[in-house]
């Protein structure tokens, strides 16, 4: 059964966002790389946040019946790579992300929008609308 890696990539982006990862970028790399179809880059600020984001992504995928193919960086406090076959998830401390500049490697890759649409605000009520004057 073929996996819908686009849907999984969107799930990973949402899961990283749930744990307050920043600078989350989702690339469609299949046309330029044989490694995977999609690449997610997310920035974390601490080793604890790195663990929390990795754990949350892993739990979300496990709940969908998706198993990890390979994991790298278990001894690193700055960078983790989760390989789900057609999706690579890079969780990187801000310093590591700046130093390795993976975004520059994929500058020509198509970026996918992933953020949930913001909730629509209700239109402000007109003054006096819907209220009755008491007499």
C-alpha atoms as a printed R data frame, in Angstrom:
    type eleno elety resid chain resno       x      y      z
1   ATOM     1    CA   UNK     A     1   0.000  0.000  0.000
2   ATOM     2    CA   UNK     A     2   1.448  3.347 -1.043
3   ATOM     3    CA   UNK     A     3   1.573  6.023  1.624
4   ATOM     4    CA   UNK     A     4   0.284  9.523  1.098
5   ATOM     5    CA   UNK     A     5   3.506 11.261  2.097
6   ATOM     6    CA   UNK     A     6   2.066 14.704  1.427
7   ATOM     7    CA   UNK     A     7  -0.604 14.114  4.046
8   ATOM     8    CA   UNK     A     8   1.999 12.741  6.458
9   ATOM     9    CA   UNK     A     9   4.227 15.765  5.835
10  ATOM    10    CA   UNK     A    10   1.329 18.066  6.724
11  ATOM    11    CA   UNK     A    11   0.668 16.015  9.868
12  ATOM    12    CA   UNK     A    12   4.339 16.309 10.879
13  ATOM    13    CA   UNK     A    13   4.298 20.087 10.360
14  ATOM    14    CA   UNK     A    14   1.178 20.420 12.509
15  ATOM    15    CA   UNK     A    15   2.659 18.183 15.225
16  ATOM    16    CA   UNK     A    16   5.873 20.247 15.304
17  ATOM    17    CA   UNK     A    17   3.812 23.412 15.536
18  ATOM    18    CA   UNK     A    18   1.777 21.943 18.404
19  ATOM    19    CA   UNK     A    19   5.007 21.829 20.437
20  ATOM    20    CA   UNK     A    20   5.979 25.366 19.421
21  ATOM    21    CA   UNK     A    21   8.696 24.547 16.901
22  ATOM    22    CA   UNK     A    22   9.471 27.589 14.760
23  ATOM    23    CA   UNK     A    23  10.435 28.318 11.159
24  ATOM    24    CA   UNK     A    24   8.622 25.208  9.981
25  ATOM    25    CA   UNK     A    25   9.156 24.737  6.262
26  ATOM    26    CA   UNK     A    26   7.848 21.899  4.151
27  ATOM    27    CA   UNK     A    27   9.578 21.179  0.830
28  ATOM    28    CA   UNK     A    28   8.498 18.926 -2.033
29  ATOM    29    CA   UNK     A    29  11.903 17.458 -2.927
30  ATOM    30    CA   UNK     A    30  10.908 14.438 -5.024
31  ATOM    31    CA   UNK     A    31  11.720 16.101 -8.367
32  ATOM    32    CA   UNK     A    32  15.270 16.894 -7.214
33  ATOM    33    CA   UNK     A    33  16.150 14.111 -4.780
34  ATOM    34    CA   UNK     A    34  15.896 10.364 -4.598
35  ATOM    35    CA   UNK     A    35  15.948 10.450 -0.783
36  ATOM    36    CA   UNK     A    36  12.296 11.258 -0.196
37  ATOM    37    CA   UNK     A    37   9.257 13.009 -1.599
38  ATOM    38    CA   UNK     A    38   9.024 15.623  1.159
39  ATOM    39    CA   UNK     A    39  11.361 17.296  3.626
40  ATOM    40    CA   UNK     A    40  10.292 19.096  6.768
41  ATOM    41    CA   UNK     A    41  12.630 21.486  8.579
42  ATOM    42    CA   UNK     A    42  11.691 22.804 12.017
43  ATOM    43    CA   UNK     A    43  13.628 24.883 14.539
44  ATOM    44    CA   UNK     A    44  13.699 24.195 18.279
45  ATOM    45    CA   UNK     A    45  15.242 26.257 21.058
46  ATOM    46    CA   UNK     A    46  16.442 23.620 23.516
47  ATOM    47    CA   UNK     A    47  17.235 19.918 23.909
48  ATOM    48    CA   UNK     A    48  14.018 19.523 25.923
49  ATOM    49    CA   UNK     A    49  11.954 21.014 23.111
50  ATOM    50    CA   UNK     A    50  13.780 18.806 20.605
51  ATOM    51    CA   UNK     A    51  12.718 15.747 22.616
52  ATOM    52    CA   UNK     A    52   9.145 17.025 22.975
53  ATOM    53    CA   UNK     A    53   8.712 17.720 19.259
54  ATOM    54    CA   UNK     A    54  10.247 14.394 18.257
55  ATOM    55    CA   UNK     A    55   8.036 12.532 20.725
56  ATOM    56    CA   UNK     A    56   4.885 14.313 19.553
57  ATOM    57    CA   UNK     A    57   5.589 13.678 15.862
58  ATOM    58    CA   UNK     A    58   6.339 10.015 16.624
59  ATOM    59    CA   UNK     A    59   3.126  9.577 18.626
60  ATOM    60    CA   UNK     A    60   0.995 11.208 15.925
61  ATOM    61    CA   UNK     A    61   2.474  8.902 13.293
62  ATOM    62    CA   UNK     A    62   2.162  5.825 15.477
63  ATOM    63    CA   UNK     A    63  -1.530  6.651 16.000
64  ATOM    64    CA   UNK     A    64  -1.897  6.601 12.189
65  ATOM    65    CA   UNK     A    65  -0.079  3.261 11.956
66  ATOM    66    CA   UNK     A    66   3.040  4.787 10.405
67  ATOM    67    CA   UNK     A    67   6.365  3.342 11.494
68  ATOM    68    CA   UNK     A    68   9.708  5.057 11.559
69  ATOM    69    CA   UNK     A    69  12.149  3.657  8.982
70  ATOM    70    CA   UNK     A    70  15.262  5.198 10.514
71  ATOM    71    CA   UNK     A    71  16.209  7.737 13.161
72  ATOM    72    CA   UNK     A    72  19.485  9.600 13.380
73  ATOM    73    CA   UNK     A    73  20.945 11.981 15.933
74  ATOM    74    CA   UNK     A    74  19.817 10.218 19.095
75  ATOM    75    CA   UNK     A    75  22.974 11.386 20.862
76  ATOM    76    CA   UNK     A    76  22.701 14.947 19.579
77  ATOM    77    CA   UNK     A    77  21.088 17.763 21.533
78  ATOM    78    CA   UNK     A    78  21.017 19.898 18.364
79  ATOM    79    CA   UNK     A    79  19.580 17.841 15.499
80  ATOM    80    CA   UNK     A    80  17.351 14.828 14.881
81  ATOM    81    CA   UNK     A    81  16.340 13.241 11.613
82  ATOM    82    CA   UNK     A    82  13.240 11.076 11.424
83  ATOM    83    CA   UNK     A    83  13.004  9.056  8.215
84  ATOM    84    CA   UNK     A    84   9.526  7.834  7.295
85  ATOM    85    CA   UNK     A    85  10.464  6.662  3.814
86  ATOM    86    CA   UNK     A    86   8.959  9.349  1.595
87  ATOM    87    CA   UNK     A    87   9.250 11.976  4.332
88  ATOM    88    CA   UNK     A    88  12.334 13.247  6.140
89  ATOM    89    CA   UNK     A    89  11.742 15.300  9.294
90  ATOM    90    CA   UNK     A    90  14.678 17.435 10.431
91  ATOM    91    CA   UNK     A    91  14.336 18.923 13.907
92  ATOM    92    CA   UNK     A    92  17.178 21.344 14.451
93  ATOM    93    CA   UNK     A    93  18.358 23.716 17.126
94  ATOM    94    CA   UNK     A    94  18.521 27.278 15.805
95  ATOM    95    CA   UNK     A    95  22.356 27.295 15.785
96  ATOM    96    CA   UNK     A    96  22.569 24.017 13.853
97  ATOM    97    CA   UNK     A    97  19.991 25.177 11.322
98  ATOM    98    CA   UNK     A    98  21.918 28.367 10.651
99  ATOM    99    CA   UNK     A    99  25.261 26.547 10.456
100 ATOM   100    CA   UNK     A   100  24.172 23.725  8.106
101 ATOM   101    CA   UNK     A   101  21.840 25.913  6.001
102 ATOM   102    CA   UNK     A   102  19.727 23.065  4.639
103 ATOM   103    CA   UNK     A   103  17.230 25.650  3.436
104 ATOM   104    CA   UNK     A   104  19.851 26.804  0.919
105 ATOM   105    CA   UNK     A   105  20.249 23.261 -0.437
106 ATOM   106    CA   UNK     A   106  16.556 23.145 -1.262
107 ATOM   107    CA   UNK     A   107  16.127 26.732 -2.410
108 ATOM   108    CA   UNK     A   108  14.760 25.518 -5.761
109 ATOM   109    CA   UNK     A   109  12.346 23.024 -4.207
110 ATOM   110    CA   UNK     A   110   8.669 23.897 -4.095
111 ATOM   111    CA   UNK     A   111   7.549 24.988 -0.642
112 ATOM   112    CA   UNK     A   112   4.223 23.659  0.485
113 ATOM   113    CA   UNK     A   113   1.878 25.716  2.603
114 ATOM   114    CA   UNK     A   114   0.997 23.758  5.704
115 ATOM   115    CA   UNK     A   115  -0.345 26.134  8.330
116 ATOM   116    CA   UNK     A   116  -3.931 25.800  9.278
117 ATOM   117    CA   UNK     A   117  -6.088 28.638  8.106
118 ATOM   118    CA   UNK     A   118  -6.580 31.114 10.918
119 ATOM   119    CA   UNK     A   119  -9.987 31.061 12.498
120 ATOM   120    CA   UNK     A   120 -12.309 33.544 10.905
121 ATOM   121    CA   UNK     A   121 -13.142 36.437 13.117
122 ATOM   122    CA   UNK     A   122 -16.747 37.274 13.538
123 ATOM   123    CA   UNK     A   123 -17.765 40.538 11.973
124 ATOM   124    CA   UNK     A   124 -18.170 43.220 14.597
125 ATOM   125    CA   UNK     A   125 -21.747 43.845 15.525
126 ATOM   126    CA   UNK     A   126 -23.198 47.173 14.676
127 ATOM   127    CA   UNK     A   127 -23.815 49.337 17.632
128 ATOM   128    CA   UNK     A   128 -27.241 48.548 18.974
129 ATOM   129    CA   UNK     A   129 -27.795 45.593 16.626
130 ATOM   130    CA   UNK     A   130 -29.542 42.689 18.246
131 ATOM   131    CA   UNK     A   131 -30.297 44.508 21.440
132 ATOM   132    CA   UNK     A   132 -33.590 45.800 22.639
133 ATOM   133    CA   UNK     A   133 -34.073 49.086 24.291
134 ATOM   134    CA   UNK     A   134 -35.655 48.809 27.649
135 ATOM   135    CA   UNK     A   135 -38.448 51.177 28.239
